[in-house]
Amino acid sequence: MRTLSLAIAALLVAGCVHASSSPGSQLMPRDGTELVTRMHDRYAGRWYNTVTFTQTTTQQLPNGTERISTWHEALRAPGILRIDVGAPADGNVVIYTRDSSYRVRAGKLVRAEPDANPFMPFVVTMYHVPAAETLGELARWNFDLSRIRADTLDGRPTWVVGAADAADTTSPQFWVDAERLVATRIIVAPEAMAPVMDISLRGYQPLGGGWIATDVDIRMGGKSVQREQYADLRANVDLPPSMFDPHQWPAGGA
């Protein structure tokens, strides 16, 4: 499984902003397009521009064993994510842009491909670019934006885009907290014929004018394959562009 983070997933990911009305008083959006527009409009100009954090990553390996490691991550608006897998000095890095990914091993670029991170639009991009741009990026994940329904998740009113009913747990879909207007669950296949990933984003905390999920669980086939728990959160720190350039090394740790 490719390295994923929200840190995206989401890393994924309220500051001083709170809902202006109770969830029960909010009208359901007509469709996913209207919901994405509302999400953008709620936080545009307020969401953090950068964030760094450490991540405790628990992976369930095919042989049945568990591997726990510490990753260091940095995110910059409108949508670029750096993941130092292990100690930054080791030079093992994954960089996601809005449409590509780059993998660096021991300080050398070893692979670049059009492999966008499905978390990125929900974690940061949609709060910094026009809604039309976000909708264009979401198109690659095949969400059916015409489908929307009401549900609950962890006792909170939620809107679900992409699935006609609760029995559908495999269609590409995203779940959005009706009050906070942040994604709380994403179901997507990262590429053709790939296993469906069911990602839960929990433990939301206020951060730098926005929200950040601090507990992300990636499941496949009903089993957790990777859990991410975030700490040492810092918003709106100065991050030089070179830090996100896969062709430069050393480029600084997260």
C-alpha positions in Angstrom: 0.0 0.0 0.0 1.3 3.4 -1.0 2.2 5.7 1.9 -0.8 7.8 2.6 -1.3 10.5 5.1 -3.6 13.0 5.9 -2.6 14.4 7.0 -4.3 14.5 4.7 -5.1 12.4 5.4 -6.0 13.2 6.7 -4.7 13.8 6.9 -6.7 15.2 7.1 -8.0 18.4 9.0 -11.1 24.4 13.8 -9.7 27.3 14.9 -11.6 30.1 16.3 -14.4 29.6 13.8 -17.6 27.9 15.0 -20.8 27.2 13.3 -23.2 30.1 13.2 -26.3 27.9 13.7 -27.1 24.4 15.1 -26.9 21.4 12.7 -30.6 20.8 13.0 -31.3 24.3 11.6 -29.1 23.8 8.5 -30.8 22.8 5.2 -29.3 19.9 3.4 -27.3 20.9 0.4 -28.9 20.1 -3.0 -25.9 18.0 -4.0 -22.2 17.5 -3.5 -21.4 20.6 -5.5 -23.3 22.8 -3.2 -21.8 21.1 -0.1 -18.2 21.6 -1.4 -19.1 25.2 -2.1 -20.4 25.7 1.5 -17.2 24.1 2.9 -15.1 26.5 0.9 -17.2 29.6 1.8 -17.2 28.8 5.6 -13.4 28.9 5.9 -12.0 30.7 2.9 -9.4 33.2 4.2 -9.4 31.7 7.7 -7.9 28.2 7.3 -4.3 27.7 8.2 -1.7 28.1 5.5 0.8 25.6 6.8 0.9 22.9 9.5 3.5 20.6 10.9 3.1 17.6 13.2 4.6 14.3 14.2 2.7 11.1 13.4 2.7 7.8 15.2 2.0 5.3 12.5 0.8 1.8 13.3 0.7 -0.5 10.3 -0.7 -4.1 10.1 1.7 -6.1 7.9 0.6 -9.0 5.7 2.4 -11.5 7.9 0.2 -10.5 10.8 2.7 -8.5 12.7 2.4 -4.8 13.7 4.9 -2.1 12.9 5.0 1.2 14.7 7.1 4.1 13.5 7.3 7.9 13.8 6.8 10.1 10.7 7.3 13.9 10.5 4.9 15.8 8.2 4.5 19.3 6.8 1.6 20.6 4.8 1.5 23.8 2.8 -1.5 25.5 1.1 -3.0 25.2 -1.4 -2.0 21.6 -1.5 1.5 20.1 -1.0 2.4 17.6 1.6 5.8 16.3 2.7 6.1 13.1 4.7 9.5 12.1 6.3 9.1 8.4 6.9 11.2 7.8 10.0 14.0 10.1 11.0 14.3 13.2 8.6 18.1 12.7 8.5 17.5 9.3 6.7 16.2 11.1 3.6 13.2 8.8 3.1 10.5 11.2 1.9 7.2 11.2 0.1 6.0 14.5 -1.4 2.4 14.9 -2.7 1.3 17.8 -4.8 -2.2 18.3 -6.0 -1.7 16.0 -9.0 1.5 14.0 -8.4 3.7 12.2 -6.0 7.5 11.9 -5.5 9.4 9.4 -3.6 12.9 10.0 -2.2 15.0 7.3 -0.8 18.2 8.0 1.1 18.1 11.6 -0.3 17.6 10.6 -4.0 14.5 10.9 -6.1 13.6 7.4 -7.1 10.0 7.7 -8.5 7.6 10.4 -9.7 4.1 9.7 -11.0 0.6 11.2 -11.4 -0.5 9.8 -8.1 -2.5 12.5 -6.2 -3.4 12.0 -2.5 -7.2 11.7 -2.0 -7.0 13.5 1.3 -5.5 16.7 0.0 -8.7 18.4 -1.3 -10.5 17.8 2.0 -7.6 18.7 4.3 -6.5 22.0 2.9 -7.1 22.6 -0.8 -10.8 23.3 -0.8 -10.4 26.1 1.8 -7.8 27.9 -0.3 -8.9 27.7 -3.9 -12.2 28.4 -5.7 -14.8 25.6 -5.3 -14.7 24.9 -9.0 -11.0 23.9 -8.7 -11.7 21.5 -5.9 -14.5 19.9 -7.8 -12.2 19.4 -10.7 -9.7 17.6 -8.4 -12.5 15.5 -6.9 -13.6 14.3 -10.3 -10.6 11.9 -10.5 -12.0 9.9 -7.5 -15.4 9.4 -9.2 -17.6 10.7 -6.4 -21.2 10.9 -7.7 -22.0 14.4 -6.6 -25.7 14.1 -7.5 -26.2 11.7 -4.6 -26.5 13.2 -1.1 -28.2 12.0 2.0 -28.3 12.6 5.8 -26.7 10.3 8.3 -24.9 10.4 11.6 -21.4 9.6 12.6 -20.2 9.3 16.2 -23.6 10.9 17.1 -23.1 14.0 15.0 -25.3 15.0 12.0 -23.6 14.2 8.8 -24.0 14.6 5.1 -22.9 11.8 2.8 -22.1 12.4 -0.8 -21.7 9.6 -3.3 -23.8 6.7 -1.8 -27.5 6.3 -2.1 -28.0 4.5 1.2 -26.2 3.2 4.2 -25.9 -0.3 2.7 -23.5 1.1 0.1 -20.0 0.9 1.7 -17.9 0.6 -1.5 -18.9 3.4 -3.8 -16.6 6.4 -3.7 -18.1 8.7 -1.1 -17.2 11.4 1.4 -18.9 12.2 4.7 -19.0 15.7 6.1 -19.9 16.9 9.6 -23.0 19.1 9.1 -21.9 21.7 11.7 -18.2 21.9 11.3 -18.2 21.3 7.5 -15.1 19.1 7.6 -14.7 15.6 6.2 -15.0 12.7 8.7 -14.9 9.7 6.4 -13.7 9.1 2.9 -14.2 5.9 0.9 -12.2 5.6 -2.3 -10.2 3.3 -4.5 -6.8 5.1 -5.0 -6.5 3.6 -8.5 -8.2 1.3 -11.0 -8.5 -2.3 -9.6 -7.0 -1.2 -6.3 -8.7 -2.3 -3.0 -11.3 0.2 -1.6 -9.9 2.3 1.3 -12.3 3.3 4.0 -10.7 6.2 5.9 -12.1 7.6 9.2 -11.0 11.0 10.4 -11.6 11.6 14.1 -10.2 13.5 17.1 -10.7 16.9 15.4 -9.1 19.8 17.2 -9.1 23.5 16.5 -6.0 24.7 14.8 -5.0 28.0 13.2 -8.4 29.1 12.1 -9.4 25.6 10.8 -9.8 22.1 12.1 -7.4 19.1 12.0 -8.2 15.4 12.6 -5.7 13.9 14.9 -6.7 10.2 14.6 -6.9 8.7 11.1 -7.7 5.1 10.5 -7.3 3.5 7.0 -9.2 0.3 6.6 -9.3 -2.3 3.8 -11.6 -5.3 3.7 -13.0 -4.3 7.1 -9.6 -4.4 8.7 -7.4 -1.5 9.8 -4.2 -1.5 7.8 -2.8 1.9 9.0 -3.6 4.1 11.9 -2.2 7.6 12.2 -2.2 9.6 15.4 -0.9 13.2 15.3 0.9 15.3 17.9 3.1 18.4 18.2 0.7 20.3 16.0 1.9 23.7 14.8 0.0 26.0 12.4 1.2 28.9 10.2 4.9 28.2 10.6 7.4 29.4 8.0 8.1 26.5 5.6 10.5 27.3 2.7 9.5 26.2 -0.8 12.8 24.2 -1.0 11.4 21.9 1.7 8.9 20.6 -0.8 11.2 20.3 -3.8 12.0 16.6 -4.4 14.9 17.5 -6.6 16.7 19.3 -3.7 18.5 17.5 -0.9 19.0 18.2 1.9 15.7 20.1 1.9 15.2 20.3 5.6 13.1 18.1 7.9 9.5 18.6 8.8 
